[in-house]
Structure formats: C-alpha cells, structure tokens
Amino acid sequence: MAEAIDVSTLNHYIKAQFDSDPNLNDVYVKGEISNYRPQRSGHMFFTLKDEKAAVRSVMFSQYAYSLKFKVENGMKVIVRAHVSVYEKTGEYQLYISAMQLDGIGSLYAQFEALKKKLAAEGLFNDAHKKAIPRYPHNILILSAPHSAALQDTLRTIHKRYPIAHVGVLPIPVQGKDAYQKIINALMFADARIHTDVILLVRGGGSIEDLWNFNEEALCRCIYDLRTPIITGVGHETDFTLVDFVSDHRSPTPTGAAVDATPDIHEMEHDVMIKLNRINTIMHQRVVYERERLNRYSQHYIFKNPSLIYENEILRLQDVKNRLQNFGTAFVSDHRHIIETKVTKLNYIMDSRMTSYRHNYASKVEKLDLVSPLKLLSKGYSIVMKENQVVESVQSLKTNDEVMIQFKDGKKEAIIQ
C-alpha cells in the first residue's frame, strides 16, 4: 500500500501544477457576472458563468480601481486572468488583472466615455440651448420614410396644430454611416430660412439600432445648428447622445410632436375666455360712463345755465367797485401825484374791461347754444308738473294739471 499524504500537500501540489502551466498563466475568458457583492476593501469576489458552467473569480483592489465602469450582476464581460488553486479549499479560480465589457457592454462603455467627453466640453449645457417657438409656422421633420414614427408625428401635429406647414425630409435611421446622411440632411434643413423648428425622430430599437444617434460628428452638428431642434428617438427609456445636445429631448416621436406644437383647441378656449373678459370690462365701463353722464346732466349749471354769466357779472361789478373805492381814497390822499398816472390807469382799466366783455360775450354765446330758450324758439315746448320738468310720459296720469312753456308764454293743460 502506497504512503498516504495529507490534503494540504495535495492541494499544494495541484496549485504548483496550475502555476507552472503556461496555458493557464495568461488566459482571456468571457462570461456573465453573478453572485457579486461589493467589499469595503475594494476586492471583488464573484462567479463568472455561462449557460453550462461557472468558475469562482477574484479581482483584487489594485486592479479593480482601474476599471472605467461599475460592475453589476448580469453584466457580460471579458477578463484577463491566470488560473490557480486556493489551497485552503482546493478550488481553482480565476485571478483577474483586467476586465472589459463584452459585446453590447462595450457599446455602453463607448457611450459613457463619449458622453463624459462632450459634457466636459459644454455641449450639454442649458445655456447653449435655443428656445422652442411657441407658435411655429414651418415645421420640418427628419425621419425614415413611411415609418410608424413619422406617421405618428404627422398625425399628432395635424390633430394639435393643423394650421402649421409641415415638411418631411427622409433620412436613414440605422445602418452603416447613416449618421453622415443625417448630418447632410440637418445642414440642408438649417439652411432653410423659413424653418422654425426641426424634429429628428425615429422609433425604438436596440442600442445597436440607435447607435448612429450616438456618433460624435452628429452631436457636434446638432450643437452648431442655428434652428431649434427637438429629438424624439426611441422609447421613453431610450437615451442617445443627440438627446443631451439637442435643444429639447422628447421621450417619443409622438412626444416630440406634442412638445413642438400648441393645442389649437386649448388656444380657442383661451381666446373665448379672454373675449368674455373683454366684454365684461367693456360693459362695466359703459355702465360707469353712463352713470357719470347722468351725474353731470343733473348738475345745477345745466338746470339754470344763466348762473354762469350772472356770477361773472357780479364778480366784474365787485372788481369795479373795489377799484373805484381804491381810486377815490388814493386820489384824496395823493391828488398831487395821481394825475400823472390816471391816463395809464384808465388805459389799463379799459383793456381789462374789454377783455372781460370779450370773455363774457364768448360765454354768453356758448350758453346761448345750449339755452332752453333757444330750443323753444325752434318750436319745442317744456311741460312742467308741480314746478318740475316732466321728462317721461310715465310720470303723467290722467287729469294731471300741467303747465306748458312756449317761446312766447305759458298755458295750463289737463292730461286726458
């Protein structure tokens, strides 16, 4: 019977065999990460698996710190490692020195790297974004011809804002170098002086399908546009780099149509509200002005216009009396000097009297135009009841006694 060895010796031997095998010292393995739990130390312990098998893996902190992405369960990766044995358990595992995303994962890495670069250059800053016109007259849509995204966009614009003029510029939305044709179309659209807003739309798809909208050249072209642009690329959860650099990002092509146009039905409702408000204000103003006119018409001056010039005559007579009194007293005290100024004072008095007479005559003429006597001379008459002017037939009853004023006299009458 052969001599027995202990387990540690066996495991040590197997580890030495692994470490001495050049085929296991530097291998590239791809698989899906599972059972990953972050460690405070920075070391990463997880399982790398495929559909048929799994292997324990470790990536120590000095290598993990250099990763450009956050490791998560379910992520497909390619690792560079050497294969060895953990002597304590006798299990072999991968000791990883480098890791990169596999397949779609690498596209995500490119996406994040370019996003970080463009953001650092300020291409995503809100200060550079142009305002979307509130009431666009000319809308230009860039989309794949006959696509569902284009039809949804056109249908939404026609429903919301049918008065807009809508143009369509066909573009490829996926495939090799499709972004170059999109750039050419955008430059052509931007050169049209009558375009108010551009809509760049397409339906959803995988990250590969949407990759043309992550191209750096297309992002820079959109940043340099003079015309405001709205992007509606993919579904609500899809984000492409053109969404960050455009003037407005909509979650879907239909959303882009909504964000680009006002709702004409809401506009009509708003107009009706404003029209009703204007009518209310005008009605209130008319009532106010009518009440104001009624107050003025009841003023005592209009009841007895002669008071205007009567008051002026009294004021004039009062001035004359004061001047005469002043003159008499002054002459008696200063007779020896007044004679030299009497001529000048008379001239001043005559000028002032002429001015008063002219003013008086002007006011009398104006009052005469509105004088009730002027109306009576034209054949009109004034009906009085109990010394009050009768303004309406509603204030008279049968057998009421009234006084009728004509231009040449008065007559009593009884209402029949």
Secondary structure, 3 states (H helix, E strand, C coil): CCCCCCHHHHHHHHHHHHHHCHHHHCEEEEEEEECCCCCCCCCEEEEEECCCCEEEEEECHHHHCCCCCCCCCCCEEEEEEEEEEECCCCEEEEEEEEEEECCHHHHHHHHHHHHHHHHHCCCCCHHHCCCCCCCCCEEEEEECCCCHHHHHHHHHHHHHCCCCEEEEEECCCCCCCHHHHHHHHHHHHHHCCCCCEEEEEECCCCCCCCHHHHCHHHHHHHHHCCCCEEEEECCCCCCCHHHHHCCEECCCHHHHHHHHCCCHHHHHHHHHHHHHHHHHHHHHHHHHHHHHHHHHHCCHHHHCCHHHHHHHHHHHHHHHHHHHHHHHHHHHHHHHHHHHHHHHHHHHHHHHHHHHHHHHHHHHHHHHHHCHHHHHHCCCCEEEECCEECCCHHHCCCCCEEEEEECCEEEEEECC
